[in-house]
Amino acid sequence: MTTGVKPFGKVLLYIDGSESAITAAQYAIILAKGHGVELTAVYAVNENLLQELLGAKVFVQMEKMDYERSLEEDGKRYLNYVAKLGEKKGVKIATKLRKGVVHEEVSREVDEGKYDLLIQGELGEVLSLRDSFYEEGERILRKATCPVLVVRGKDKIERMYNEM
């Protein structure tokens, strides 16, 4: 029975530069191509980490600024790479670079953009309960106000992406 309800029209892809984020990007592209969804990729520069490093005197202000610029360039490179993955398959991917506390920025983007679905890569390995409180993927999963799809199965997804 078809109800005419489209469960997701706007999809946000969280990119963090990890291999699992690239797998998630490939899956998001497959989904966008097959279902005609609007796809946006977001990368968040972790300014919280920068402040902690400055506060712990690991960095002086000038080094913090250089490192922040480097993180921004990394984010732009990751977003550009994902956009090119989409282009290869005929899928346009809008990109957004945000700065702040990563899970808060991704959650804010979900709310501001009124996304129907958030896609992210497989969560990092958590070795302790304490680690689970600091793993950004886990925090995003808990804070997002829309359904979240956590992508696993690198080999299968890579095969599907290459075959489309």
TADAUR-V247748 format. One record per backbone hydrogen bond with DSSP energy under -0.5 kcal/mol. CO is the residue of the C=O (numbers start at 1). NH is the residue of the N-H. Records with the same first field share a line. If there is no record, write none. Layout:
CO = NH + NH
This chain:
1 = 3
5 = 7
9 = 11 + 38
10 = 116 + 117
11 = 40
12 = 14 + 119
13 = 15 + 42
18 = 22
19 = 23
20 = 24
21 = 25
22 = 26
23 = 27
24 = 28
25 = 29
26 = 30
27 = 31
28 = 32
29 = 33
30 = 34
31 = 35
32 = 36 + 37
37 = 39
38 = 11
39 = 94
40 = 13
41 = 96
42 = 15
43 = 45 + 98
45 = 47 + 100
46 = 50
47 = 51
48 = 52
49 = 53
50 = 54
51 = 55
52 = 56
53 = 58 + 59
54 = 57
60 = 64
61 = 65
62 = 66
63 = 67
64 = 68
65 = 69
66 = 70
67 = 71
68 = 72
69 = 73
70 = 74
71 = 75
72 = 76
73 = 77
74 = 78
75 = 79
76 = 80
77 = 81
78 = 82
79 = 83
80 = 84
81 = 85
82 = 86
83 = 87
84 = 88
85 = 89
86 = 89 + 91
87 = 90
90 = 92
92 = 39 + 94
94 = 41
96 = 43 + 98
98 = 45
100 = 47 + 48 + 102
101 = 105
102 = 106
103 = 107
104 = 108
105 = 109
106 = 110
107 = 111
108 = 112
109 = 113
110 = 114 + 115
111 = 114
116 = 147
117 = 12
118 = 149
119 = 14
120 = 151
125 = 127
128 = 132
129 = 133
130 = 133 + 134
131 = 134 + 135
134 = 136
135 = 139
136 = 140
137 = 141
138 = 142
139 = 143
140 = 144
147 = 118
148 = 150
149 = 120 + 151
151 = 122
153 = 157
154 = 158
155 = 159
156 = 160
157 = 161
158 = 162
159 = 163
160 = 164
161 = 164
